[in-house]
Amino acid sequence: MAATIEARLKRSLARFKERIQNGSYYEAQQTMRAIINRYVHAENYEAAVELLYQSYMILTEYQKYDEATDLYLYLLEVFELENKPVDQFEKVDLIKLVNFLNALPDTDANVANLASETFKFACKKCGNGVGFPSLNKVIGEKLYYSGDAKEVNQSQQFLFLNEDRESLKLLVDLYFDSYKKSGNPYEFGPFLARLVIPYLMVKNSSFASEGIKMMIDRLTSDDQTLSFTEVKEVEIFEVDEGEEGEREACYKLVNFLGLLVETCQRGSSENGKNFRILFQRYKGVLERFDGIVGMVDGLGREYFGVGVVKKEGNLLQEMMGSLLGGGGGGGAA
């Protein structure tokens, strides 16, 4: 950046901060917007980005989060116009988004909308449906700790779409606590499915496996009468195969999920036969839980190129929407 431009930016920011200190928040924001507009029209995106970033961080210092949010959303527009290569953006500019989101209180009314708009921008920037995992972690935790049930539900998508163990722990807490609040001891299987299947969808079988162990540890600590046996690193619940009650259906689902993860970890087209055998063995149990068969079918197509039911459309998108759209993942009939 040229020295003359840099000097102008410093003067603009100094005047902006002076107006803020005098309590002229709206005037400061609108004046800064007008200055930034000139840089955008001149296609000097570097200057526009710097002014926007410094301005909204100053506003957060004075707890003017609505005004700061307005400038943050404008920054997303400028980033799109700038169209910087993804690797360069991630190296230089991603931190500007992370810093702002971290500066917002978890309970701020703008968080849910910012999460949606930021994720939309990130997916477009990356050219995929995941965006930036490090950004997803920040957004997910912000929503999770909001205390608002709707935003906690929204947080799940972002917590799944990163590879930080803290996000896994939060999801385990969420699903186990929700299971306990359900008051039904046989809802454990469906809640475990809500943890395991999305991780398999995004090809994170390691966290799917670890999540099962964490959930089962919580369950057996809570109820020491339950007995699991480890078979080739898979926790298997001891259940009477001849019984078909709600209890048996729940724990057979748990067993299936452990075996499914192991099968997916060895995922290849050659393993499709093992997947089919596993599905047929547990088909009767899976059919007792809303939506599970369709989700398992989607995983079979994704990992092995094998379908077990007729299905059309975007399988993984439908599966994620079904699992994260609320509810307990279905109950035994």
HELIX and SHEET records of a PDB file:
HELIX    1   1 ALA A    3  GLN A   21  1                                  19    
HELIX    2   2 TYR A   25  HIS A   41  1                                  17    
HELIX    3   3 TYR A   45  GLU A   61  1                                  17    
HELIX    4   4 TYR A   65  GLU A   82  1                                  18    
HELIX    5   5 VAL A   86  VAL A   92  1                                   7    
HELIX    6   6 LEU A   94  ALA A  103  1                                  10    
HELIX    7   7 VAL A  111  CYS A  126  1                                  16    
HELIX    8   8 PRO A  133  TYR A  144  1                                  12    
HELIX    9   9 ALA A  149  PHE A  160  1                                  12    
HELIX   10  10 ARG A  165  SER A  182  1                                  18    
HELIX   11  11 PRO A  185  GLU A  187  5                                   3    
HELIX   12  12 PHE A  188  MET A  201  1                                  14    
HELIX   13  13 SER A  205  ASP A  222  1                                  18    
HELIX   14  14 GLU A  246  GLN A  265  1                                  20    
HELIX   15  15 SER A  269  ASN A  271  5                                   3    
HELIX   16  16 GLY A  272  LEU A  286  1                                  15    
HELIX   17  17 ILE A  292  PHE A  304  1                                  13    
HELIX   18  18 LEU A  315  LEU A  324  1                                  10    
SHEET    1   A 2 PHE A 228  VAL A 231  0                                        
SHEET    2   A 2 VAL A 234  PHE A 237 -1                                        
END                                                                             
